[in-house]
Amino acid sequence: MRQASLRDVGQLVSMMRGFYAEAGYALNLRRAAVSFTALLTDERFGYVFLIQAGDQDVGYLVLTLAYSMEYGGLSATIEDLYVQRPFRGAGLATAALNEARTFCARCGVRGMRVETGSGNEAAQAVYRRIGFARTDRELLTLSLADPTHEV
């Protein structure tokens, strides 16, 4: 895994389009590019990593940051984790999550969260493999703007 830079925005948007297409969403390409650019230019928001198989970029992981009262410090959210279909099943997502966990621990992050679809057992299994667990909390959302995906 390598940390992404501004020169990777086009490739990241292309991968994000594939990721969202698998879920049946069209992607607002301009908004996706603006979002990646914001993350890549201000580390206070988080980090973007490219997942690699050898020298080839085959996926990405987006990690955002927030201050958590529950943990008394920084918390991180895995916003996106995507590995292109031909490279799945090789342990790349698990390896990327383990690297993200190590990265977060080095940066003083005190807790990590992830959101998955309630029926996405494959994704949930990947997250559970490295220690993510279901909690008694329920995620509620109030949209104040249109999402990056288009229904």
N, C-alpha and C positions, 0 to 999 in steps of 0.2 A: 504494500500500500504506500502511496506517496501523497504528500499534501498537494492539493491542486493550486494553480495560480490563475491569474487573469487570462493567460493565453489558452487556458483549457475551457473557457466558458462555452464556446461553440460545441465542443465535444460533450460537455456536461449536459447542455440543453438537448442535444440529440439523444443521449442516453435517457434523459428524463422523459422525453417524448415516448420512447419505447416502453419505459416503466409504466407511465400513465396509460398508454394504449392497452397494455395487458389488463388493466383494471376497467377498461371501457371509457376512459376519459380522454377528451382532446385537450391539448396543452396550449395555453396562451404563451407562445414562444417569447414574446417581448418581456412579459412579466417574469418568466423563468430566468431569462438572461439578466434582468435587473436584480433579481433575488440572488443569483449566484455572484454577481458582481458585488453586491452589498456585503455578502459573507466573506468574500475573498479580499475585500479592502479594509475590513474592520473586524479584527479578531475578538472584539468584545461581543459580537453577535454569535460567533461560532467558527466552525472549520468545515472544509470540504476536502475529502480524500478520494483519490482514484484508486480503485482496487485493480491489482495487476496479476496477470498470469504471465510469468516471465517478464518480458519488456513491454507487453501489450496491456493497454488499459481496457478492462473488460467490465467495469462497473464503478459505482461510486457510493460514498457514504457521506451524509450530511449530519453534522453534529451541531446543535444550537445550545446556547448557554443562557442561564437565568439564575438569579439569586433565589435560594430556597429557604424559607423560614423553617420548614420541616427539618432540613439538614444543617441549618446554620451556616450556609455557605453556597458555593456554586453548585448547580445541578445541570446536567446535560440531558438533552433529548435527542434521540436518533430520529431525525425527521424523515430521511430517506435512506434505504439500503437497497441497492439494485445490483444484480449480477446478470449479465446478458445470458440468455437461455443456453447457448452452446457450452458455457463454462460452469453451469450449475452442477451440483452434486460432487464437486471436487473439494469442498471444504473452504472455499474462498470467502463466503459470507461469515462463517464461524471465525476464520482467521482474522478477517477485517474487524469483527466485533471485539475479539480479544485484543487486537492492536488498539482499537478505540478505547477500550477499558483501561489498558496500560497508559495510554496517552492522557486520559482523564485523571487517573490517579496521580500522574506526574505533575499535572497542572493544578492540583488541589481540588478537583471536582469531588463532591461528597456523595453524589447519588446520580444514577442514570435512569431515564425512562424511555419507553418506546410505545407507540400506538400501532396496533395492527387491526385489521378487519376481524370481526368476531368469528368469522368462518374460515379465516386463513390459517389453518392448522400447520401448514408447512412453514410459514414465517414464524409462528409461535414456537414451533419446535426448535428452530434455529436460535431464537432468543433465549429459550429456556436452557439450551445446551450450555450457555455461558453464565447462567445464574439469574436471568430475569425471571420474576415470579408475578403471578396475578396477585392483586391486592384487593382489599375490600372497598376501594374507591371506584367511582364511576366517572368517566370522562364526559364532561358537558362542554358544549361549544356555543359561543355567541359570535356569529360572523358579523364583522363591522365593515367588511369590504368583500368583493367577489374573490373567490379562491383562484389560484393559478390554473387549476384545471377547469375545463368548460364542460358542462353537462350536456 
